[in-house]
Amino acid sequence: MKTLNLIVTENCELCEKGLASISLLEKFFNINIVNLEDGYQEYLLRVPVLLDGTKVLDEGILSKRTILKNYLFS
């Protein structure tokens, strides 16, 4: 199963909502939750950010539709 990284930071309500909104994707992908401070500081103003390797699938208010579109077509 493909692994995607979800970049989050502490005390981030948008991150918590993003994780809840993409929970259905866990049936198709492994979602690895990564803290921003673990080497992802370039995404400081963009969290939450969902990455496929180095490719940004979605950021901010996460959308399953946007994630799947970016995963499949770019």
C-alpha angles and dihedrals in degrees: 000000000000117000122222124190120226109201112209140161132215121278092012113148091186089055091053092048090047092053091049092049094053097041090109089062089066087082089065104027138034105241110210111197110215127186115236090234092062092085101298100102091132087075094055096120095036105056132172095050125170114208134192098198101307095335115106110226096179141337140193109010100023120221125192089212093054092045094052093043092052092044095050104034110034 
